[in-house]
Amino acid sequence: MVSFGQVMTNGSFAVIKGNTDYELVAKGKARNTNQFVAGRTYEVGRESYFFGTNDESVLYFTHGLLGKVSKGTEFTINSFNQEVNNLADEPAKLKVGAHNFAATIMKGDAYFCFAGGNEVSSCVISTPLVDVELGKGKFYFRVEEGGVMVFVLEGKAIGHGERGKKEECEAGRAIVAAPIKFQMKGLDDKVFLNTKKAKADETKKLLIEASTLEKVPADFIFSVVNGKVVAVNIH
């Protein structure tokens, strides 16, 4: 789709660190195991990227999301598309407009640092119990069988639960979701969803770790080369 010089394309990401296995998952297609190569750029098309659990991964996405996915974490990139404002200009630094990004963490933990998007963009990371819409900021996800905690270290996020329930969360607090283990007659909810104040020392420790992701854009930029988006190590 072309509009006012903008082109809607598949989103891309670069593997900055890590050589974990991955599978491309699509309906009606056989699943094949591959291995990520650090420094390479990958395009998200109709297939989802299901990450293996054998290595830590540091990821840089073209819409300004940075992620550090811990070893042992079940992480999937479900879909990603974006407007590219300068696909015809090359070589040139990538200019991105609106975007829609969706990923899932089924178990494990990860840090994210997000530059934010415009009012028609979305960046959502889902878990078994809550979908989390990220605003500009830094975040830590911990997903376990007994529940989900999403620490908002800077900025804000919105937790979307069942039947349209949502919880807005600002820095210094955490989105908490847990299964309701007892059911009473007349109770429809199956998941407890709320926000809680996080311990200051825990928030400080997590923020230090998340902030290490900010070094990545100083070393890598996304560029348009031969009509394609690639991550370039500027050192």
Residue frames as a rotation matrix with the C-alpha (Angstrom) as fourth column:
MET 1
0.577 0.817 0.000 0.00
0.817 -0.577 0.000 0.00
0.000 0.000 -1.000 0.00
VAL 2
-0.593 -0.772 0.227 1.35
0.780 -0.622 -0.078 3.44
0.201 0.130 0.971 -0.98
SER 3
0.615 0.788 0.013 0.11
0.749 -0.590 0.302 6.67
0.246 -0.176 -0.953 0.56
PHE 4
0.965 -0.223 0.136 1.80
-0.241 -0.962 0.132 10.06
0.101 -0.160 -0.982 0.39
GLY 5
0.231 -0.958 -0.170 5.17
-0.703 -0.043 -0.710 8.45
0.672 0.283 -0.684 -0.31
GLN 6
-0.251 -0.277 0.927 4.78
-0.897 0.427 -0.115 5.91
-0.364 -0.861 -0.356 2.47
VAL 7
-0.116 0.138 -0.984 4.93
-0.608 0.773 0.180 2.18
0.786 0.619 -0.006 1.77
MET 8
0.500 0.330 0.801 3.43
-0.837 0.422 0.348 -0.50
-0.223 -0.844 0.488 4.04
THR 9
0.016 -0.617 -0.787 5.93
-0.603 0.622 -0.500 -3.33
0.798 0.483 -0.362 4.30
ASN 10
0.677 0.037 -0.735 6.84
0.433 0.788 0.438 -6.28
0.596 -0.615 0.517 6.46
GLY 11
0.797 -0.427 0.427 8.70
-0.604 -0.591 0.535 -5.31
0.024 -0.685 -0.729 9.61
SER 12
0.412 -0.753 -0.513 12.25
0.092 0.594 -0.799 -6.48
0.907 0.282 0.314 10.23
PHE 13
0.920 -0.229 0.319 14.55
-0.363 -0.188 0.913 -7.16
-0.149 -0.955 -0.256 13.16
ALA 14
0.209 -0.925 -0.316 18.25
-0.487 0.182 -0.854 -7.75
0.848 0.332 -0.413 13.69
VAL 15
0.895 -0.084 -0.438 19.76
0.385 0.640 0.664 -10.33
0.225 -0.763 0.605 16.01
ILE 16
0.607 -0.676 0.418 22.42
-0.630 -0.730 -0.265 -8.32
0.484 -0.103 -0.869 17.82
LYS 17
-0.531 -0.737 0.418 23.52
-0.844 0.415 -0.340 -11.11
0.077 -0.533 -0.843 20.12
GLY 18
-0.058 0.464 0.884 22.75
-0.547 0.726 -0.417 -14.81
-0.835 -0.508 0.212 20.38
ASN 19
-0.674 -0.183 -0.716 22.64
-0.710 0.428 0.559 -17.88
0.204 0.885 -0.418 18.14
THR 20
-0.435 0.585 0.684 19.47
-0.403 0.553 -0.729 -19.50
-0.805 -0.593 -0.005 19.40
ASP 21
-0.865 0.265 0.426 17.44
0.490 0.630 0.603 -21.89
-0.108 0.730 -0.675 17.29
TYR 22
-0.488 0.799 -0.351 14.15
-0.558 -0.595 -0.579 -20.76
-0.671 -0.087 0.736 15.74
GLU 23
-0.594 0.413 0.690 11.24
0.678 0.718 0.154 -22.17
-0.432 0.560 -0.707 13.80
LEU 24
-0.866 0.434 -0.250 9.15
-0.501 -0.746 0.439 -20.44
0.004 0.505 0.863 11.13
VAL 25
-0.713 0.669 0.210 5.52
0.431 0.654 -0.622 -21.26
-0.553 -0.353 -0.755 11.89
ALA 26
-0.657 0.581 -0.482 2.66
-0.744 -0.603 0.288 -20.91
-0.123 0.548 0.828 9.40
LYS 27
0.139 0.820 0.556 -0.66
-0.514 0.539 -0.667 -22.69
-0.846 -0.193 0.496 8.95
GLY 28
0.938 0.342 0.059 -0.34
-0.160 0.576 -0.801 -25.65
-0.308 0.742 0.595 6.62
LYS 29
0.492 -0.834 -0.248 3.45
-0.523 -0.056 -0.851 -25.55
0.696 0.548 -0.463 6.49
ALA 30
0.613 -0.377 -0.694 5.95
0.618 0.777 0.124 -27.93
0.492 -0.505 0.709 8.04
ARG 31
0.943 -0.308 0.127 8.03
-0.316 -0.707 0.632 -26.49
-0.105 -0.636 -0.764 10.86
ASN 32
0.544 -0.834 -0.088 11.75
0.512 0.413 -0.753 -26.35
0.664 0.365 0.652 10.16
THR 33
0.800 -0.341 -0.494 14.40
0.389 -0.331 0.860 -25.60
-0.457 -0.880 -0.132 12.75
ASN 34
0.501 -0.671 0.547 17.05
0.397 -0.383 -0.834 -23.01
0.769 0.635 0.075 11.85
GLN 35
0.147 -0.509 -0.848 19.63
0.956 -0.147 0.254 -21.01
-0.254 -0.848 0.465 13.77
PHE 36
0.983 0.176 -0.044 19.81
0.167 -0.973 -0.156 -17.25
-0.071 0.146 -0.987 14.09
VAL 37
0.078 -0.977 0.199 23.05
0.937 0.004 -0.349 -15.59
0.340 0.213 0.916 13.04
ALA 38
0.304 -0.008 -0.953 24.16
0.647 -0.732 0.213 -12.62
-0.699 -0.681 -0.218 15.13
GLY 39
-0.560 -0.502 -0.659 24.32
-0.016 -0.788 0.615 -9.42
-0.828 0.356 0.433 13.07
ARG 40
-0.906 0.249 0.342 21.86
0.401 0.247 0.882 -10.63
0.135 0.937 -0.323 10.42
THR 41
-0.669 0.732 -0.127 18.55
-0.668 -0.667 -0.331 -8.92
-0.327 -0.136 0.935 9.56
TYR 42
-0.857 0.462 0.229 15.32
0.494 0.863 0.107 -10.98
-0.148 0.205 -0.968 9.39
GLU 43
-0.761 0.649 0.013 12.01
-0.558 -0.664 0.497 -10.01
0.331 0.371 0.867 7.82
VAL 44
-0.722 0.604 0.337 8.67
0.040 0.523 -0.852 -10.90
-0.691 -0.601 -0.401 9.41
GLY 45
-0.823 0.450 -0.346 6.26
-0.437 -0.113 0.893 -12.03
0.363 0.886 0.289 6.68
ARG 46
0.198 0.973 -0.120 3.29
-0.702 0.227 0.675 -14.38
0.684 -0.050 0.728 6.94
GLU 47
0.280 -0.174 -0.944 5.23
0.414 0.909 -0.044 -16.78
0.866 -0.379 0.327 9.13
SER 48
0.906 0.010 0.423 5.78
-0.373 -0.458 0.807 -16.38
0.201 -0.889 -0.411 12.86
TYR 49
-0.096 -0.975 -0.202 9.24
-0.347 0.223 -0.911 -16.68
0.933 -0.018 -0.360 14.41
PHE 50
0.945 0.328 0.007 9.22
-0.145 0.397 0.906 -19.14
0.294 -0.857 0.423 17.32
PHE 51
0.172 -0.950 0.261 12.44
-0.819 -0.285 -0.498 -18.74
0.548 -0.128 -0.827 19.31
GLY 52
0.261 -0.223 -0.939 14.29
0.345 0.930 -0.125 -21.67
0.902 -0.291 0.320 20.81
THR 53
0.957 0.170 0.235 15.29
-0.165 -0.349 0.922 -21.66
0.239 -0.921 -0.306 24.44
ASN 54
0.670 -0.718 -0.191 18.96
0.736 0.676 0.040 -22.58
0.100 -0.167 0.981 24.07
ASP 55
-0.481 -0.874 0.067 20.54
0.858 -0.485 -0.171 -19.10
0.182 -0.025 0.983 24.15
GLU 56
0.036 0.407 -0.913 19.95
0.491 -0.803 -0.338 -15.52
-0.870 -0.436 -0.228 25.25
SER 57
-0.118 -0.012 0.993 18.96
0.973 -0.203 0.113 -13.16
0.200 0.979 0.036 22.42
VAL 58
-0.322 0.052 -0.945 19.35
0.257 -0.956 -0.140 -9.40
-0.911 -0.288 0.294 22.06
LEU 59
-0.168 0.437 0.884 17.01
0.979 0.177 0.099 -8.09
-0.114 0.882 -0.458 19.35
TYR 60
-0.660 -0.019 -0.751 16.58
0.009 -1.000 0.018 -4.75
-0.751 0.005 0.660 17.60
PHE 61
-0.033 0.776 0.630 13.33
0.895 0.304 -0.327 -4.08
-0.445 0.553 -0.704 15.70
THR 62
-0.601 -0.296 0.742 12.85
0.720 -0.602 0.344 -1.48
0.345 0.741 0.575 12.99
HIS 63
0.332 0.784 0.524 10.06
0.364 -0.619 0.696 0.34
0.870 -0.040 -0.491 14.89
GLY 64
-0.074 -0.493 0.867 12.41
-0.545 -0.708 -0.449 1.13
0.835 -0.506 -0.216 17.78
LEU 65
0.863 0.348 0.367 11.80
-0.499 0.466 0.730 -1.84
0.083 -0.813 0.576 20.09
LEU 66
-0.262 -0.939 -0.225 14.83
-0.692 0.345 -0.634 -3.41
0.673 -0.011 -0.740 21.75
GLY 67
0.781 0.599 0.179 14.57
-0.567 0.557 0.607 -6.74
0.264 -0.575 0.774 23.53
LYS 68
-0.516 -0.856 0.021 16.72
-0.773 0.456 -0.440 -9.00
0.367 -0.244 -0.898 25.66
VAL 69
0.600 0.776 -0.198 15.14
-0.678 0.623 0.390 -12.46
0.426 -0.100 0.899 25.80
SER 70
-0.018 -0.656 0.754 16.63
-0.938 0.272 0.214 -14.72
-0.345 -0.704 -0.621 28.44
LYS 71
-0.732 -0.307 -0.608 17.76
-0.486 0.861 0.151 -18.27
0.477 0.406 -0.780 27.82
GLY 72
-0.904 0.412 -0.115 14.90
0.410 0.757 -0.509 -20.69
-0.123 -0.508 -0.853 28.45
THR 73
-0.437 0.759 -0.482 12.20
-0.263 -0.621 -0.739 -18.20
-0.860 -0.196 0.471 27.43
GLU 74
-0.375 0.434 0.819 9.46
0.848 0.517 0.115 -19.19
-0.373 0.738 -0.562 24.98
PHE 75
-0.218 0.172 -0.961 9.17
-0.123 -0.981 -0.148 -16.11
-0.968 0.085 0.235 22.76
THR 76
-0.207 0.228 0.951 7.34
0.910 0.401 0.102 -15.75
-0.358 0.887 -0.290 19.45
ILE 77
-0.753 0.079 -0.653 7.12
-0.281 -0.936 0.211 -12.86
-0.595 0.342 0.727 16.99
ASN 78
-0.148 0.821 0.552 3.58
0.499 0.544 -0.675 -13.27
-0.854 0.176 -0.490 15.66
SER 79
0.434 0.320 0.842 3.22
0.893 -0.274 -0.356 -10.37
0.117 0.907 -0.405 13.22
PHE 80
-0.041 -0.506 -0.862 4.93
0.425 -0.789 0.443 -7.10
-0.904 -0.348 0.248 12.32
ASN 81
0.113 0.027 0.993 4.20
0.969 -0.222 -0.104 -4.54
0.218 0.975 -0.051 9.64
GLN 82
-0.034 -0.266 -0.963 5.15
0.537 -0.818 0.207 -0.91
-0.843 -0.511 0.170 9.26
GLU 83
0.957 0.227 0.180 5.09
0.281 -0.583 -0.762 2.16
-0.068 0.780 -0.622 7.03
VAL 84
-0.073 -0.996 -0.053 8.46
0.819 -0.090 0.566 2.97
-0.569 -0.002 0.823 5.48
ASN 85
0.651 0.407 -0.641 8.74
0.150 -0.897 -0.417 6.61
-0.744 0.175 -0.645 4.43
ASN 86
0.360 -0.628 -0.690 11.84
-0.828 -0.556 0.074 6.34
-0.429 0.545 -0.720 2.27
LEU 87
0.443 -0.160 0.882 11.96
0.152 0.983 0.102 2.90
-0.884 0.089 0.460 0.65
ALA 88
0.883 -0.068 0.465 12.86
0.465 -0.019 -0.885 4.51
0.069 0.997 0.015 -2.69
ASP 89
0.685 -0.685 0.248 15.82
-0.657 -0.728 -0.195 6.42
0.314 -0.029 -0.949 -1.22
GLU 90
0.904 -0.402 0.146 18.98
0.272 0.804 0.529 4.36
-0.330 -0.438 0.836 -1.04
PRO 91
-0.248 -0.013 -0.969 21.29
0.761 0.616 -0.203 4.00
0.600 -0.787 -0.143 0.58
ALA 92
-0.283 0.234 0.930 19.63
-0.409 -0.906 0.104 5.94
0.867 -0.351 0.353 3.39
LYS 93
-0.993 0.000 0.121 18.81
-0.116 0.291 -0.950 5.64
-0.036 -0.957 -0.289 7.07
LEU 94
-0.550 0.829 -0.102 15.39
0.671 0.512 0.536 4.04
0.496 0.226 -0.838 7.51
LYS 95
-0.872 0.419 0.255 12.43
-0.488 -0.787 -0.376 6.31
0.043 -0.452 0.891 8.31
VAL 96
-0.758 0.587 -0.284 9.46
0.563 0.809 0.167 4.48
0.328 -0.033 -0.944 9.81
GLY 97
-0.514 0.693 0.506 5.89
-0.589 -0.714 0.379 5.73
0.624 -0.104 0.775 10.24
ALA 98
0.306 0.737 0.603 2.99
-0.952 0.254 0.172 3.77
-0.027 -0.626 0.779 11.70
HIS 99
-0.642 -0.526 -0.558 3.57
-0.516 0.835 -0.192 0.18
0.567 0.164 -0.807 12.80
ASN 100
0.569 0.745 0.348 1.78
-0.800 0.405 0.442 -2.83
0.189 -0.530 0.827 14.25
PHE 101
-0.462 -0.811 -0.359 3.77
-0.562 0.581 -0.589 -5.36
0.686 -0.070 -0.724 16.25
ALA 102
0.626 0.660 0.416 2.57
-0.760 0.396 0.515 -8.46
0.175 -0.639 0.749 18.10
ALA 103
-0.404 -0.768 -0.497 4.64
-0.449 0.639 -0.624 -10.98
0.797 -0.029 -0.603 20.05
THR 104
0.750 0.661 -0.013 4.05
-0.367 0.433 0.823 -13.61
0.550 -0.613 0.567 22.74
ILE 105
-0.566 -0.802 0.191 5.91
-0.659 0.300 -0.690 -14.82
0.496 -0.517 -0.698 25.82
MET 106
0.390 0.728 -0.564 4.55
-0.234 0.671 0.704 -18.14
0.891 -0.143 0.431 27.08
LYS 107
0.921 -0.163 -0.355 7.11
0.387 0.264 0.883 -18.58
-0.050 -0.951 0.306 29.85
GLY 108
-0.009 -0.998 0.061 10.40
0.979 -0.021 -0.201 -17.07
0.202 0.058 0.978 30.96
ASP 109
0.502 0.126 -0.855 11.57
0.488 -0.858 0.161 -13.48
-0.714 -0.498 -0.492 31.25
ALA 110
-0.043 -0.456 0.889 12.65
0.965 -0.250 -0.082 -10.61
0.259 0.854 0.451 29.01
TYR 111
-0.214 -0.094 -0.972 13.59
0.422 -0.907 -0.005 -6.94
-0.881 -0.411 0.234 29.06
PHE 112
0.128 0.260 0.957 12.27
0.980 -0.182 -0.082 -4.41
0.153 0.948 -0.278 26.56
CYS 113
-0.429 -0.243 -0.870 13.12
0.317 -0.943 0.107 -0.81
-0.846 -0.230 0.481 25.75
PHE 114
0.005 0.572 0.820 10.69
0.993 0.092 -0.071 0.95
-0.116 0.815 -0.568 23.39
ALA 115
-0.904 -0.426 -0.016 11.04
0.414 -0.885 0.213 4.32
-0.105 0.186 0.977 21.66
GLY 116
-0.283 0.893 -0.350 7.26
0.092 -0.339 -0.936 4.64
-0.955 -0.297 0.014 21.28
GLY 117
-0.704 0.134 0.698 4.98
0.710 0.162 0.685 5.12
-0.021 0.978 -0.209 18.29
ASN 118
-0.885 0.429 0.180 2.28
-0.372 -0.885 0.281 7.43
0.280 0.181 0.943 16.97
GLU 119
-0.438 0.780 0.447 -1.42
-0.745 -0.037 -0.666 7.30
-0.503 -0.625 0.597 17.80
VAL 120
0.581 0.676 -0.453 -2.23
-0.814 0.483 -0.322 4.74
0.001 0.556 0.831 15.09
SER 121
-0.226 -0.746 -0.626 0.60
-0.557 0.626 -0.545 2.36
0.799 0.226 -0.557 15.98
SER 122
0.792 0.425 0.439 0.54
-0.601 0.412 0.685 -0.60
0.110 -0.806 0.582 18.35
CYS 123
-0.315 -0.870 -0.380 3.18
-0.534 0.493 -0.687 -2.67
0.784 -0.013 -0.620 20.11
VAL 124
0.514 0.661 0.548 1.67
-0.847 0.290 0.444 -5.56
0.134 -0.692 0.709 22.07
ILE 125
-0.650 -0.653 -0.389 3.35
-0.502 0.753 -0.425 -8.43
0.570 -0.081 -0.817 23.90
SER 126
0.421 0.907 0.026 0.92
-0.705 0.309 0.638 -11.13
0.571 -0.287 0.769 24.97
THR 127
-0.808 -0.518 0.280 1.20
-0.579 0.612 -0.539 -13.70
0.107 -0.598 -0.794 27.74
PRO 128
-0.740 0.558 -0.376 -1.11
0.437 0.824 0.362 -16.57
0.512 0.103 -0.853 28.72
LEU 129
-0.231 0.652 -0.722 -2.93
0.953 0.004 -0.302 -14.27
-0.194 -0.758 -0.622 31.16
VAL 130
0.495 0.366 -0.788 -2.67
0.292 -0.924 -0.246 -10.67
-0.818 -0.108 -0.565 29.92
ASP 131
0.323 -0.370 0.871 -1.90
0.897 -0.173 -0.406 -8.72
0.301 0.913 0.276 26.76
VAL 132
0.222 -0.351 -0.910 0.46
0.600 -0.686 0.411 -5.81
-0.769 -0.637 0.058 27.43
GLU 133
0.710 0.059 0.702 0.40
0.619 -0.529 -0.581 -2.73
0.337 0.847 -0.412 25.23
LEU 134
-0.063 -0.857 -0.512 3.73
0.937 -0.226 0.265 -0.92
-0.343 -0.463 0.817 25.47
GLY 135
0.989 0.143 0.049 4.14
0.151 -0.944 -0.294 2.84
0.004 0.298 -0.955 25.43
LYS 136
0.331 -0.920 0.211 7.47
-0.195 -0.286 -0.938 4.58
0.924 0.269 -0.273 25.35
GLY 137
0.562 -0.146 0.814 9.60
-0.827 -0.130 0.547 3.23
0.026 -0.981 -0.194 28.19
LYS 138
-0.536 -0.753 -0.382 11.49
-0.626 0.658 -0.418 0.30
0.566 0.015 -0.824 29.70
PHE 139
0.475 0.838 0.269 9.90
-0.864 0.386 0.323 -2.95
0.167 -0.385 0.907 30.89
TYR 140
-0.778 -0.627 0.035 10.64
-0.621 0.760 -0.192 -6.32
0.094 -0.171 -0.981 32.44
PHE 141
0.331 0.885 -0.326 8.40
-0.815 0.442 0.375 -9.38
0.476 0.142 0.868 31.84
ARG 142
-0.830 -0.451 0.328 8.35
-0.552 0.744 -0.376 -12.41
-0.075 -0.493 -0.867 34.12
VAL 143
0.163 0.898 -0.409 6.00
-0.911 0.296 0.287 -15.19
0.379 0.326 0.866 32.99
GLU 144
-0.892 -0.395 0.218 5.53
-0.452 0.789 -0.417 -18.26
-0.007 -0.471 -0.882 35.16
GLU 145
-0.658 0.663 -0.357 2.91
0.407 0.713 0.571 -20.97
0.633 0.231 -0.739 35.55
GLY 146
-0.296 0.536 -0.791 1.52
0.943 0.031 -0.331 -19.27
-0.153 -0.843 -0.515 38.63
GLY 147
0.644 0.591 -0.486 1.21
0.515 -0.804 -0.297 -15.80
-0.566 -0.059 -0.822 37.12
VAL 148
0.142 -0.520 0.842 2.62
0.865 -0.348 -0.361 -12.88
0.481 0.780 0.400 35.15
MET 149
0.486 -0.058 -0.872 4.38
0.513 -0.789 0.339 -9.74
-0.707 -0.612 -0.354 36.35
VAL 150
0.237 -0.394 0.888 5.32
0.845 -0.368 -0.389 -6.86
0.480 0.842 0.246 34.07
PHE 151
0.099 -0.311 -0.945 7.45
0.754 -0.596 0.275 -4.21
-0.649 -0.741 0.175 35.75
VAL 152
0.729 0.090 0.679 7.15
0.530 -0.702 -0.476 -0.73
0.433 0.707 -0.559 34.25
LEU 153
0.063 -0.846 -0.529 10.61
0.969 -0.075 0.235 0.68
-0.238 -0.528 0.815 34.89
GLU 154
-0.780 -0.137 -0.611 10.13
0.021 -0.981 0.192 3.86
-0.626 0.137 0.768 32.87
GLY 155
-0.861 0.448 -0.242 7.18
-0.392 -0.280 0.876 5.18
0.325 0.849 0.417 30.90
LYS 156
-0.239 0.855 0.461 3.83
-0.770 0.123 -0.627 3.40
-0.592 -0.504 0.629 30.85
ALA 157
-0.955 0.065 -0.290 2.01
-0.134 0.775 0.617 0.27
0.265 0.628 -0.732 29.69
ILE 158
-0.118 0.968 0.223 -1.58
-0.992 -0.105 -0.071 -0.98
-0.045 -0.229 0.972 29.57
GLY 159
-0.949 -0.118 0.292 -2.60
-0.147 0.986 -0.080 -4.49
-0.278 -0.119 -0.953 30.59
HIS 160
-0.239 0.890 -0.389 -5.60
-0.932 -0.097 0.350 -5.85
0.274 0.446 0.852 28.67
GLY 161
-0.847 -0.033 0.531 -7.47
-0.318 0.832 -0.455 -8.69
-0.426 -0.554 -0.715 30.36
GLU 162
-0.771 0.595 0.227 -10.60
0.634 0.681 0.367 -10.71
0.064 0.427 -0.902 29.80
ARG 163
0.163 0.986 0.030 -13.95
0.987 -0.163 -0.007 -9.14
-0.002 0.031 -1.000 28.92
GLY 164
0.409 0.011 0.912 -12.38
0.483 -0.851 -0.207 -5.79
0.774 0.526 -0.354 28.02
LYS 165
0.926 -0.101 -0.364 -10.80
0.304 -0.374 0.876 -5.12
-0.225 -0.922 -0.315 31.40
LYS 166
0.330 -0.871 0.363 -7.66
0.496 -0.168 -0.852 -2.99
0.803 0.461 0.377 31.28
GLU 167
0.759 -0.229 -0.610 -5.17
0.543 -0.295 0.786 -1.63
-0.360 -0.928 -0.099 33.79
GLU 168
0.693 -0.565 0.448 -2.95
-0.005 -0.625 -0.781 1.36
0.721 0.539 -0.436 33.06
CYS 169
0.743 -0.518 -0.423 0.45
0.633 0.339 0.696 1.15
-0.217 -0.785 0.580 34.71
GLU 170
0.833 -0.481 0.274 3.13
-0.322 -0.824 -0.466 3.81
0.450 0.300 -0.841 35.21
ALA 171
-0.037 -0.973 -0.226 6.78
-0.122 0.229 -0.966 3.68
0.992 -0.008 -0.127 36.23
GLY 172
-0.712 -0.337 0.616 7.45
-0.637 -0.059 -0.768 2.17
0.296 -0.940 -0.173 39.63
ARG 173
0.082 0.795 0.602 4.50
-0.790 0.420 -0.448 -0.20
-0.608 -0.438 0.662 39.44
ALA 174
-0.930 -0.367 -0.004 3.88
-0.307 0.773 0.555 -3.65
-0.201 0.517 -0.832 37.97
ILE 175
0.051 0.911 -0.408 1.02
-0.940 0.182 0.289 -5.27
0.338 0.369 0.866 36.09
VAL 176
-0.807 -0.268 0.526 0.08
-0.492 0.797 -0.349 -8.45
-0.326 -0.541 -0.776 37.93
ALA 177
0.141 0.842 -0.521 -2.04
-0.923 0.301 0.238 -11.24
0.357 0.448 0.820 36.42
ALA 178
-0.875 -0.376 0.305 -2.78
-0.471 0.808 -0.354 -14.58
-0.113 -0.453 -0.884 38.08
PRO 179
-0.485 0.731 -0.480 -5.33
-0.020 0.539 0.842 -17.35
0.874 0.418 -0.247 37.58
ILE 180
-0.148 0.543 0.826 -8.19
-0.976 -0.214 -0.035 -17.37
0.158 -0.812 0.562 40.04
LYS 181
-0.842 -0.362 -0.399 -7.84
-0.334 0.932 -0.141 -20.82
0.423 0.014 -0.906 41.57
PHE 182
-0.713 0.701 -0.003 -11.21
0.455 0.459 -0.763 -20.85
-0.533 -0.546 -0.646 43.21
GLN 183
-0.839 0.513 0.180 -14.46
-0.058 -0.413 0.909 -20.33
0.541 0.753 0.376 41.38
MET 184
-0.731 0.681 -0.045 -17.76
0.058 -0.004 -0.998 -19.26
-0.680 -0.732 -0.037 42.91
LYS 185
-0.194 0.764 0.615 -21.16
0.957 0.286 -0.053 -19.57
-0.216 0.578 -0.787 41.33
GLY 186
0.817 0.577 -0.019 -21.85
0.549 -0.787 -0.282 -16.44
-0.177 0.220 -0.959 39.32
LEU 187
0.341 -0.780 -0.524 -18.17
-0.243 -0.612 0.753 -15.46
-0.908 -0.129 -0.398 38.96
ASP 188
0.992 0.102 0.074 -17.18
0.052 0.209 -0.976 -15.09
-0.115 0.973 0.202 35.30
ASP 189
0.529 -0.845 -0.079 -13.57
-0.814 -0.480 -0.326 -13.94
0.238 0.237 -0.942 35.69
LYS 190
0.924 -0.302 -0.233 -10.86
0.320 0.946 0.046 -16.56
0.207 -0.117 0.971 35.50
VAL 191
-0.068 -0.992 0.108 -7.89
0.824 -0.116 -0.554 -14.18
0.562 0.051 0.825 35.82
PHE 192
0.633 0.103 -0.767 -7.02
0.614 -0.670 0.416 -11.65
-0.472 -0.735 -0.487 38.53
LEU 193
-0.006 -0.612 0.791 -5.62
0.858 -0.409 -0.310 -8.47
0.513 0.677 0.528 36.93
ASN 194
0.914 0.235 -0.332 -4.33
0.386 -0.758 0.525 -5.45
-0.128 -0.608 -0.784 38.83
THR 195
0.267 -0.884 0.384 -1.35
0.100 -0.371 -0.923 -3.15
0.959 0.284 -0.011 39.28
LYS 196
0.834 -0.088 -0.545 0.86
0.552 0.130 0.823 -3.11
-0.002 -0.988 0.157 42.35
LYS 197
0.772 -0.627 0.105 3.61
-0.631 -0.776 0.003 -0.83
0.080 -0.069 -0.994 43.58
ALA 198
0.644 -0.629 -0.435 7.03
0.333 0.743 -0.581 -2.39
0.688 0.229 0.688 42.95
LYS 199
0.685 -0.507 -0.523 9.85
0.566 -0.081 0.820 -2.40
-0.458 -0.858 0.231 45.49
ALA 200
0.878 -0.321 -0.354 12.21
-0.418 -0.876 -0.241 0.50
-0.233 0.360 -0.903 44.83
ASP 201
-0.053 -0.977 0.209 15.38
-0.647 0.193 0.738 -1.60
-0.761 -0.096 -0.642 45.07
GLU 202
-0.078 0.113 0.991 13.98
0.499 0.864 -0.059 -4.22
-0.863 0.490 -0.123 42.68
THR 203
0.880 0.453 0.147 12.94
0.372 -0.461 -0.806 -1.55
-0.297 0.763 -0.574 40.19
LYS 204
0.590 -0.730 -0.344 16.39
-0.688 -0.678 0.259 0.06
-0.423 0.084 -0.902 40.34
LYS 205
-0.283 -0.720 0.633 18.14
-0.251 0.693 0.676 -3.27
-0.926 0.033 -0.377 39.71
LEU 206
0.151 0.438 0.886 15.89
0.725 0.560 -0.400 -4.14
-0.672 0.703 -0.233 36.78
LEU 207
0.943 0.221 -0.248 16.22
0.039 -0.816 -0.577 -0.66
-0.329 0.534 -0.778 35.29
ILE 208
0.145 -0.971 -0.189 20.01
-0.672 -0.237 0.702 -0.91
-0.727 0.025 -0.687 35.25
GLU 209
-0.444 -0.276 0.852 19.77
0.262 0.869 0.419 -4.16
-0.857 0.410 -0.313 33.30
ALA 210
0.471 0.724 0.503 17.15
0.730 0.000 -0.683 -2.81
-0.494 0.690 -0.529 30.87
SER 211
0.784 -0.163 -0.599 19.18
-0.261 -0.962 -0.080 0.34
-0.563 0.218 -0.797 30.24
THR 212
-0.277 -0.925 0.259 22.03
-0.082 0.291 0.953 -1.72
-0.957 0.243 -0.157 28.75
LEU 213
0.104 0.400 0.911 19.82
0.857 0.428 -0.286 -2.13
-0.504 0.810 -0.298 25.66
GLU 214
0.859 0.290 -0.422 20.16
0.117 -0.914 -0.390 1.60
-0.499 0.285 -0.819 24.93
LYS 215
-0.061 -0.970 -0.234 23.71
-0.332 -0.201 0.921 1.02
-0.941 0.134 -0.310 23.74
VAL 216
-0.084 0.034 0.996 22.53
0.663 0.748 0.030 -0.94
-0.744 0.663 -0.085 20.70
PRO 217
0.827 0.459 0.324 21.38
0.535 -0.468 -0.703 2.03
-0.171 0.755 -0.633 18.52
ALA 218
0.609 -0.689 -0.393 24.82
-0.526 -0.722 0.449 3.59
-0.593 -0.067 -0.802 18.98
ASP 219
-0.431 -0.818 0.381 26.33
-0.294 0.526 0.798 0.61
-0.853 0.232 -0.467 17.15
PHE 220
-0.695 0.267 0.667 23.61
0.657 0.612 0.440 -0.35
-0.291 0.744 -0.601 14.65
ILE 221
-0.436 0.657 -0.614 21.27
-0.547 -0.736 -0.399 1.59
-0.714 0.162 0.681 12.35
PHE 222
0.034 0.517 0.855 18.60
0.599 0.674 -0.431 0.34
-0.800 0.527 -0.287 9.97
SER 223
-0.505 -0.298 -0.811 19.15
-0.441 -0.719 0.538 1.42
-0.742 0.629 0.231 6.39
VAL 224
0.731 0.669 0.133 17.47
-0.136 0.334 -0.933 1.01
-0.668 0.664 0.335 3.00
VAL 225
-0.397 -0.881 -0.255 19.84
-0.613 0.048 0.788 -0.79
-0.683 0.470 -0.560 0.62
ASN 226
-0.963 0.023 -0.268 18.73
-0.220 0.501 0.837 -2.12
0.154 0.865 -0.478 -2.79
GLY 227
-0.237 0.971 -0.015 15.10
-0.571 -0.127 0.811 -1.67
0.786 0.201 0.585 -1.77
LYS 228
0.347 0.312 -0.884 15.48
0.446 0.775 0.449 -3.76
0.825 -0.550 0.130 1.37
VAL 229
0.678 -0.062 0.733 15.84
-0.608 -0.608 0.511 -2.91
0.414 -0.791 -0.450 5.05
VAL 230
0.376 -0.633 -0.677 19.07
0.511 0.751 -0.418 -4.07
0.773 -0.188 0.606 6.67
ALA 231
0.970 -0.184 -0.156 20.79
0.067 -0.417 0.907 -3.43
-0.232 -0.890 -0.392 9.98
VAL 232
0.517 -0.832 0.202 24.24
0.211 -0.105 -0.972 -1.90
0.830 0.545 0.121 9.52
ASN 233
0.568 -0.465 -0.679 27.00
0.777 0.031 0.628 -2.02
-0.271 -0.885 0.379 12.14
ILE 234
0.934 -0.120 0.336 28.35
0.057 -0.880 -0.471 1.53
0.352 0.459 -0.815 11.93
HIS 235
0.515 -0.822 0.244 31.59
-0.674 -0.212 0.708 0.54
-0.530 -0.529 -0.663 13.64
